[in-house]
Amino acid sequence: MKKLQTAIVKAGLIIKVNSNQFYSADQKRMITSYRICTPIDYYSAKKEEWKNMDYEILRTCSMPEVIFCLLDIYKAVTAWNRN
């Protein structure tokens, strides 16, 4: 996961992988939740100014889903940079 994130950042796209833990009473264990985000700029019509926020790409509790999502992002970024 870290190597894919580093490769994506080196290719020119900032990707953040956040993790959060919560307790599941049903499963009687701690569960780790993952969130993949990228910073974006947007125009706030209410405040009439440009602002920065994190755009959420994926939220999941599955590590394989995170890895496959990062792999898809890496493939897209490298294909975009070739053109």
TORPA-4810 file (N, C-alpha, C, O; in nm, 3 decimals):
<nodes>
NODE_1_0.083_-0.118_0.000_0.000_0.000_0.000_0.088_0.126_0.000_0.064_0.218_-0.078_M
NODE_2_0.189_0.130_0.086_0.277_0.247_0.094_0.357_0.266_-0.035_0.378_0.379_-0.079_K
NODE_3_0.402_0.156_-0.095_0.480_0.167_-0.218_0.394_0.219_-0.333_0.441_0.299_-0.414_K
NODE_4_0.270_0.173_-0.341_0.180_0.223_-0.445_0.151_0.372_-0.424_0.149_0.450_-0.519_L
NODE_5_0.129_0.410_-0.299_0.103_0.551_-0.268_0.223_0.637_-0.308_0.206_0.743_-0.367_Q
NODE_6_0.342_0.591_-0.276_0.464_0.665_-0.312_0.479_0.677_-0.463_0.517_0.783_-0.513_T
NODE_7_0.451_0.569_-0.536_0.462_0.571_-0.682_0.361_0.668_-0.742_0.393_0.738_-0.838_A
NODE_8_0.241_0.674_-0.687_0.138_0.766_-0.738_0.180_0.910_-0.713_0.165_0.995_-0.801_I
NODE_9_0.232_0.937_-0.594_0.277_1.074_-0.562_0.392_1.114_-0.654_0.395_1.228_-0.701_V
NODE_10_0.486_1.023_-0.679_0.597_1.054_-0.770_0.549_1.076_-0.912_0.612_1.149_-0.988_K
NODE_11_0.436_1.013_-0.949_0.379_1.032_-1.082_0.304_1.165_-1.094_0.266_1.205_-1.204_A
NODE_12_0.281_1.233_-0.981_0.224_1.366_-0.989_0.087_1.386_-0.926_0.031_1.496_-0.935_G
NODE_13_0.031_1.285_-0.862_-0.101_1.299_-0.800_-0.088_1.275_-0.650_-0.035_1.172_-0.607_L
NODE_14_-0.134_1.370_-0.571_-0.128_1.357_-0.425_-0.243_1.267_-0.380_-0.360_1.295_-0.407_I
NODE_15_-0.208_1.159_-0.312_-0.306_1.064_-0.260_-0.281_1.046_-0.110_-0.168_1.022_-0.068_I
NODE_16_-0.388_1.057_-0.032_-0.378_1.036_0.112_-0.453_0.909_0.147_-0.563_0.884_0.097_K
NODE_17_-0.393_0.827_0.235_-0.461_0.708_0.285_-0.475_0.726_0.436_-0.377_0.722_0.510_V
NODE_18_-0.598_0.747_0.480_-0.627_0.766_0.621_-0.684_0.636_0.678_-0.755_0.563_0.609_N
NODE_19_-0.653_0.609_0.803_-0.711_0.492_0.869_-0.776_0.534_1.000_-0.736_0.631_1.064_S
NODE_20_-0.878_0.458_1.036_-0.955_0.486_1.156_-1.000_0.352_1.214_-1.034_0.261_1.139_N
NODE_21_-1.001_0.340_1.345_-1.046_0.216_1.407_-1.174_0.239_1.484_-1.197_0.346_1.542_Q
NODE_22_-1.259_0.135_1.485_-1.380_0.136_1.566_-1.407_-0.004_1.617_-1.359_-0.103_1.561_F
NODE_23_-1.483_-0.011_1.724_-1.513_-0.141_1.783_-1.647_-0.192_1.729_-1.746_-0.120_1.729_Y
NODE_24_-1.648_-0.317_1.684_-1.769_-0.382_1.636_-1.822_-0.472_1.747_-1.758_-0.571_1.782_S
NODE_25_-1.937_-0.439_1.800_-1.998_-0.522_1.905_-2.042_-0.657_1.849_-2.037_-0.758_1.919_A
NODE_26_-2.087_-0.658_1.722_-2.130_-0.784_1.659_-2.014_-0.883_1.648_-2.028_-1.001_1.680_D
NODE_27_-1.897_-0.833_1.603_-1.781_-0.920_1.582_-1.690_-0.925_1.704_-1.597_-1.005_1.710_Q
NODE_28_-1.718_-0.838_1.803_-1.639_-0.832_1.927_-1.490_-0.812_1.901_-1.405_-0.881_1.957_K
NODE_29_-1.460_-0.713_1.813_-1.321_-0.683_1.781_-1.310_-0.543_1.723_-1.409_-0.481_1.684_R
NODE_30_-1.186_-0.495_1.718_-1.158_-0.366_1.655_-1.151_-0.386_1.504_-1.098_-0.486_1.456_M
NODE_31_-1.205_-0.290_1.430_-1.203_-0.294_1.283_-1.137_-0.166_1.235_-1.165_-0.057_1.285_I
NODE_32_-1.049_-0.180_1.136_-0.981_-0.065_1.078_-1.052_-0.024_0.950_-1.076_-0.107_0.861_T
NODE_33_-1.085_0.103_0.941_-1.149_0.160_0.824_-1.046_0.244_0.749_-0.966_0.313_0.811_S
NODE_34_-1.047_0.238_0.616_-0.952_0.312_0.533_-1.027_0.411_0.445_-1.140_0.386_0.403_Y
NODE_35_-0.960_0.523_0.418_-1.018_0.628_0.335_-0.910_0.680_0.241_-0.804_0.723_0.286_R
NODE_36_-0.936_0.676_0.111_-0.843_0.728_0.011_-0.897_0.863_-0.037_-1.011_0.873_-0.082_I
NODE_37_-0.813_0.967_-0.027_-0.854_1.103_-0.062_-0.746_1.171_-0.145_-0.630_1.130_-0.145_C
NODE_38_-0.787_1.274_-0.216_-0.694_1.361_-0.286_-0.739_1.506_-0.264_-0.859_1.534_-0.266_T
NODE_39_-0.646_1.598_-0.243_-0.686_1.738_-0.223_-0.732_1.802_-0.354_-0.672_1.781_-0.459_P
NODE_40_-0.839_1.880_-0.346_-0.890_1.953_-0.463_-0.917_2.098_-0.424_-0.936_2.129_-0.307_I
NODE_41_-0.918_2.185_-0.523_-0.957_2.324_-0.504_-1.097_2.341_-0.562_-1.127_2.287_-0.669_D
NODE_42_-1.182_2.415_-0.493_-1.317_2.440_-0.541_-1.357_2.583_-0.507_-1.304_2.644_-0.414_Y
NODE_43_-1.452_2.633_-0.582_-1.498_2.770_-0.558_-1.622_2.767_-0.470_-1.721_2.703_-0.503_Y
NODE_44_-1.615_2.835_-0.357_-1.728_2.846_-0.265_-1.808_2.971_-0.302_-1.763_3.084_-0.281_S
NODE_45_-1.926_2.949_-0.358_-2.010_3.062_-0.398_-2.059_3.137_-0.275_-2.080_3.258_-0.281_A
NODE_46_-2.078_3.067_-0.165_-2.127_3.131_-0.043_-2.026_3.232_0.012_-2.062_3.343_0.050_K
NODE_47_-1.897_3.192_0.015_-1.792_3.281_0.066_-1.721_3.357_-0.046_-1.637_3.443_-0.019_K
NODE_48_-1.756_3.325_-0.170_-1.697_3.389_-0.288_-1.546_3.385_-0.287_-1.479_3.486_-0.307_E
NODE_49_-1.492_3.264_-0.263_-1.347_3.245_-0.267_-1.314_3.099_-0.298_-1.399_3.011_-0.285_E
NODE_50_-1.191_3.077_-0.340_-1.144_2.942_-0.367_-1.102_2.876_-0.236_-1.037_2.938_-0.152_W
NODE_51_-1.140_2.750_-0.219_-1.107_2.676_-0.098_-1.045_2.542_-0.136_-1.052_2.499_-0.250_K
NODE_52_-0.984_2.478_-0.037_-0.921_2.348_-0.055_-0.994_2.247_0.031_-1.028_2.276_0.146_N
NODE_53_-1.018_2.128_-0.023_-1.080_2.022_0.055_-1.031_1.886_0.006_-0.973_1.877_-0.102_M
NODE_54_-1.053_1.782_0.085_-1.018_1.647_0.045_-1.136_1.582_-0.026_-1.246_1.577_0.028_D
NODE_55_-1.112_1.532_-0.147_-1.214_1.460_-0.222_-1.197_1.312_-0.191_-1.091_1.254_-0.216_Y
NODE_56_-1.301_1.250_-0.137_-1.295_1.109_-0.099_-1.317_1.020_-0.221_-1.420_1.027_-0.286_E
NODE_57_-1.218_0.936_-0.250_-1.226_0.843_-0.362_-1.286_0.711_-0.318_-1.369_0.653_-0.388_I
NODE_58_-1.245_0.664_-0.199_-1.292_0.534_-0.150_-1.292_0.533_0.002_-1.203_0.589_0.066_L
NODE_59_-1.393_0.468_0.060_-1.398_0.441_0.204_-1.437_0.295_0.220_-1.542_0.252_0.173_R
NODE_60_-1.351_0.219_0.287_-1.373_0.075_0.300_-1.302_0.022_0.424_-1.217_0.088_0.483_T
NODE_61_-1.339_-0.099_0.463_-1.271_-0.169_0.572_-1.188_-0.284_0.518_-1.137_-0.366_0.595_C
NODE_62_-1.173_-0.291_0.388_-1.101_-0.400_0.324_-0.966_-0.351_0.270_-0.961_-0.265_0.183_S
NODE_63_-0.858_-0.408_0.322_-0.724_-0.373_0.274_-0.705_-0.410_0.126_-0.646_-0.330_0.052_M
NODE_64_-0.753_-0.527_0.079_-0.739_-0.557_-0.064_-0.809_-0.454_-0.153_-0.758_-0.422_-0.260_P
NODE_65_-0.925_-0.403_-0.111_-0.993_-0.300_-0.190_-0.908_-0.174_-0.201_-0.904_-0.111_-0.306_E
NODE_66_-0.841_-0.137_-0.092_-0.754_-0.020_-0.092_-0.640_-0.041_-0.192_-0.610_0.047_-0.272_V
NODE_67_-0.578_-0.158_-0.187_-0.465_-0.187_-0.275_-0.508_-0.187_-0.421_-0.438_-0.131_-0.506_I
NODE_68_-0.622_-0.250_-0.452_-0.669_-0.253_-0.590_-0.710_-0.114_-0.640_-0.689_-0.081_-0.757_F
NODE_69_-0.766_-0.033_-0.552_-0.800_0.105_-0.589_-0.673_0.185_-0.619_-0.667_0.256_-0.719_C
NODE_70_-0.573_0.172_-0.532_-0.446_0.241_-0.556_-0.380_0.193_-0.684_-0.320_0.273_-0.757_L
NODE_71_-0.390_0.065_-0.713_-0.334_0.010_-0.837_-0.404_0.070_-0.959_-0.338_0.105_-1.056_L
NODE_72_-0.537_0.081_-0.954_-0.612_0.143_-1.064_-0.573_0.289_-1.081_-0.558_0.337_-1.194_D
NODE_73_-0.555_0.361_-0.970_-0.514_0.502_-0.977_-0.374_0.512_-1.038_-0.349_0.598_-1.122_I
NODE_74_-0.284_0.424_-0.996_-0.147_0.425_-1.049_-0.148_0.399_-1.200_-0.079_0.469_-1.275_Y
NODE_75_-0.224_0.301_-1.245_-0.233_0.272_-1.389_-0.287_0.392_-1.466_-0.237_0.425_-1.574_K
NODE_76_-0.389_0.458_-1.412_-0.447_0.574_-1.480_-0.350_0.691_-1.485_-0.339_0.758_-1.588_A
NODE_77_-0.280_0.716_-1.376_-0.185_0.829_-1.372_-0.067_0.805_-1.465_-0.024_0.897_-1.535_V
NODE_78_-0.014_0.683_-1.469_0.099_0.656_-1.557_0.056_0.659_-1.704_0.132_0.703_-1.790_T
NODE_79_-0.066_0.613_-1.733_-0.118_0.621_-1.871_-0.139_0.767_-1.912_-0.112_0.805_-2.026_A
NODE_80_-0.187_0.849_-1.819_-0.210_0.992_-1.847_-0.077_1.063_-1.873_-0.068_1.149_-1.961_W
NODE_81_0.028_1.026_-1.796_0.158_1.090_-1.812_0.228_1.050_-1.942_0.314_1.124_-1.991_N
NODE_82_0.194_0.935_-1.997_0.255_0.891_-2.124_0.203_0.972_-2.241_0.272_0.987_-2.342_R
NODE_83_0.080_1.025_-2.229_0.020_1.099_-2.340_0.063_1.241_-2.344_0.021_1.316_-2.432_N
</nodes>
